Amino acid sequence: MAALFAAPGLALAAPHLPAKPEGALKGVYVPVETPPKTAEIVKVGFYPQSVYQLDMASNTYYVDTYVWLRWTGAIDPTGTIEFTNMGDEWGKQQEAILPEPETLKDGSKYQIFRIEGRFVQPFSLADYPLDRQHLSILVEDTTNSSDALAYVIDRADSGMGRTLQVPGWKLNGWTAETFRHDYGSALGEGGAATAYSGARFSIDITRPLSFFYWKLLLPLFIVLVAALSALMIGPLELEVRTALPAGALLTAVFLQKSYSDGLPDLGYLILMDKIYLVAYALILLTLIRVIVANPRGADEAQAIAVQKADRRLLAAMLATFAASTALLIGLR
C-alpha cells in the first residue's frame, strides 16, 4: 500500500494552505507631495461633465469626463496612461481629441482625452443615510516607474462642469492628489518590486438631510407613535392594545426592508439599522407592557393606576427614542 502512494504521479502532496491576510495583501498607495528629481513631470487635469447610474449595490457609477496631459520630457505619457478603477473594459470610450499631441507656446506638449465609462469605488455605508461618498477617477502610468515619470495635478484648470449633477445627492466639491503605487511585487517579471506614479480625482457628495428626515425617519416615527398609542387606550381593551404594537412591528420590518433592498449585502450595521433596533425594542416593550399590565378582574382604582403608569411610560419611550436617535447621529 505504501508503494502505491509513493508511485510517480500518485504521490499525495500536502494541501496548499491559504495565505494569511498579512501575507496575501500586497501593495500600498503612498501620497506624493514632491515628485522625485529624476522623474519627468506630467501635469494631469480632470474636468468631469456628468455622473449617472450611481449604484450602491454594485459599488459603481458612470462618469463622462475630460482628462488632459501636459509634459516637456522625452517620454510620451499618452500611450501608457490607464484608468485603474474603470470596469467593463468592453464598454468604455477613450478618445483622444487631438490627432497628435500639440506643442504649446511654452514648448510643452499637450493631449486631451474624452473618457466615458463605468468606474468602481467601494462605498462605506456605515453612516447611511448621512453618509459622505467620494466618486474617484484613478489614473496610473503602466510602463514608466515612479522615478522616471511623475504626475502633478493641474489644479488651475481642473474642476467640475457646471451642469454636473448627481440625482439625489448634494455636491460638496472636489479633491485631487498624486500618489506612488508600490505594488510590493515584481508582477512576475523578476527583480525589485514595481512602483508607478498615479493621480486621483474625487467628487465629494453627501445625501441631503431631507432624505433622512422625511423619507426614512418620519415614516418610522409615525409607526412608533402608532405602536405607543396603545398605551393611551383603556387597559381593559386588551385586543386593541395588542393589535397596535403587533401591526406596527410588522410595518417597521417592511419599512426597513424597503431601504435595505437598494443597498449591498453588508457585514455590519449601518446608522439607520441602529435607529431601527431602538424602535424595535420600544415596540416590543410596549407589546409586553399591554399584555402583562392587564387589570381584567381588578377594581376601577387599579385600572386607573395602570392607565396613569402607561401615560408616564409613553412619554419616557418617546424621550428615549429621541435621545437615542440624537446620540447615534452624534456618535457616527
N, C-alpha and C positions, 0 to 999 in steps of 0.2 A: 504493500500500500504506500509506503514511504517513497519507493522508487517511482510510483506512478505520479505522485505530486511533484517529484523532482525532475520529471522528464522535460525536455525542452518544449517550450510553448504551453506547458501545463503548470508551470510553477506558479504558486499563489503569491502574488505580491502584496505587500502591506497597503491597505487602503490609503488614498490621498486625503489627508485631513484638511479641512478648510483653514485658510489663513486667518489668524486673529485680526480683529479690526485694526490694531495698531500697525500690523504688517501689511494688511490688504490695501489700506488707503495711502496713496502716493500723491505728491504734488501739492503746491501751495501758491496762492496769489500774493505777491509782495508789492505793496504800494510803492510807486517810484516818484519821488519829489524832483530829483535832479537826474537827468539821463547820464549814462556813462560817457566819459570824454572820448572813448574810442568809437562811439556809435554815431552813425549818420542820423540826423534828426528829420523826422517826417511829421508834419503838422496834420492832424486829422480833425475834421469838423463834422457835426451832425445837425440835421435840420428835419426832424420828423413832421410830416404833414397830417397824418391820420393814424389813429389806433382803433381797431374794431375787432369784433368777435373775441372779446376778453372772456375766457372760460376758466373759472376757478377749478372746476372738476378735473380738467386736464392740464392745468398749470401752463396755459398757452394764450397767446394773443397775436394778432396780425398787426404789422407796422408797415407803413409806407413812408420812406424817408430818403433824404439826400445824404450822401456821405462823400466828402472830398478829401483829397490828399495833396499836400504841397511839400516839395523836397528840393534840395540842392545837390545832394550827393550823387555818386555814380550808380547806386542801387535804385532800380525802378520798383517801388513797392506795390504797384497796381496789380501785378500778376501773382503776388504772394499774400494778399490780404484775404482773410477768412472771417466769416461771421460765425463764431463758435457756438452760439446758443440758438442758431436758426435750425428749426426742424423741417421735415418734409422737403428734402433737397430737390425732389422732382417738381415741387410746386413753386419754388422761389423764382423771383425775377431779379436779376442783377445785370443792369445795363450801364455801360459806360456812355456818358453823354457826349464826350468829345471823341472823335475818331482816333486821335493820337494825343498824348499829353501836350498841353500848351505851355509855352515858355512865357512867363510873365515879365513885366518891366524890370523887376528886381533880379532877374536871372533865374528865379526858381521855376520849377516845373509844377504843373497843376493838372489834376484829373478829378472829375466828379462822377459819381455813380447814382443811379436811381435804384433803390432797393425796396422790394416788397416781398414779404413772406411771413411765415408763422414762426414766432420766437418762443422759446421755452424759458420759464422762470419759476422755480419752486416758490409758492406763496406760503407765507406764515400766517395762519388764521387764528392764532391764539386769542387775539383781541377782537375777533369778529363779533358784532358788526361795526366796531370802532377801529378797524384795522387800517394801517397805512401800508401801501404797497409801492414797490419800485419796479417799473417796467423797463428792463435793461436791454441794451443793444451792445454786444461784446464783439470787438474785432481783435484779431491777432495775426501777426506775421507768421506764416507757416514754414518759412525756409531760413531766414536770416536770424541768427541768435541775437539775444538782447544786447550783447556787446557790440554787434555790428549795426543794428538798426533799433531806434527807439522812437516811440510815438510821443507827441506832445499835443495837448488839446488846443484847438483853435477856439478859444473862449470868446474872442471878439465877434466872430460871425456865427458861432453855434447858437442854437436856440430851438424853440418850438414855433411852428406855424400858428398864426392867429386863429385859423379855423380848426385847429386840433381840439377835439373833444373826446371824452370817454364817457358814453352814456351811463348815468347812474353814479358817477364819480366826480369828485372835485379835484381840479388840477392845482397842485401846490408849487409847481416849478420844476426845475431840472438840476441834476448834478452830473459831473463828469470827472473821471480820474484815469490815470495811467497806472499800469502795473507791469510786473515781470512775472510770467507764469513759469515757475520752476516745476517741471513735470516729476522730478525725483526718479527719473528713469531715462535710459538712453533709447527707449522705444524700440528695442531690438537691434539697434544699429551698432552697439558696442561702444566702449569708451565712456566718457563722462556723461552725466545726466544733462538733458537739454533744457534750455530756458529761452523763452521768446517774449518779445515785447507785445503788450496789448493795451487796449483802451476800453473804457466802459462809459456809456451814456445812459442815464436813467431818468425816466419821467416819474415824478413823485405824485401819487394820487391818494386820496382818502375818501371814505364814504361820507356823504352829508349826514349831519346829525338827525335830520328829519326822517331819514330811512330808519334809524334806530328807534326814535321815539314814537313815530306814528305808524310804522308798518310792522314792527316787531314787539316793542314794549307795550304799546297801548292795547292791542288785542289780548296779550297775556294778562294785563292788569284787569281788563274787563272780565275775563274768565275767572280770575282770582276773586274779584269782588262778587261775582255770581255765586261762587262756592261759599264765601264767607257770609253771604246774606242769609244762609241757613241759620246762622246764629241770631238773626233778627226775628225769626219765626217762633211762635209759641212752642215751648219744649214738649208739649203733648202731641204735636203734629210730626210724629216720627217719620212717616213715609215721605212727606215733603222735605223734611230736613235732611234726610239721607240722599234723596234724589238729586238735590242741587250739587253737593260736592262730588258725588259719583259721576254725574254728567260733565261737570267741569273738568274732572280728571281726564276723562276720555278726550274732551275737546283740547286740552293742553297737549296731550300726546300727539294729536293730529297737527296742531299748530307747530310743534317742534319738528315734526317730520316734513312739513311744508318748506321750511327754510333749509333743513339738512339735505334735502334732495338736490339742491343746487351746489353742494359742497363736496369735495372729495372725501373718501373714507379716511378719517383721521384717527391716530392712536392717542389723542389727548383731548381734554375738554376745552372747548372754546368759551369765551366770555358769556355768550348767550346761553350755552348749556348750563353754566353755573347759576345763572339767574333762574332758569327753569327748575333746577334742583331745589332752590329755595321755595319756589312756587309749589312744586310737588309736595314738599314737606309740610307746608302750611295747609294745603288742601287735604292731605291725609290726616293731619291733626284735627282739622275741622270735622272730617268724617268720623273719626274715632270719638270726638267730643260729643257729637249729636247722638251717637249710639250708646255711649256709656252714660251720659247725663240724661237719661230718660226717666222722668219722675212719674211715670204712669203708676197709678195707685197711691201716689203721695197726696198730701193735702195741698191746698192752694198756696200756703205760705212757702212750702218747699219749691213749688213750681215758679213762684215769683223770684225766689233766691237764685234758682238756676238761670232764669232769664236775665237777671242783673249780672251774673257772672259771665254769661255769654256775651253781653254787650261789652264788658271790660276786655274779654278775650278778643273780640272782634277788633277793637281799637289797638290792642297790643300786636295783633298779627299784621295789621296794615302798617303799623310803625316798623315792625320787624322787616317786612318786605322792602319798604322804602329805604331803611338804613342799610340792609344787606346789599341792595342794588347799588346804592351810592358807594358803599365800601368796595364792592367788586370792581366798579368802574374806576375808582381812585387807585386801586392796587394793581391794575392791569399793566 
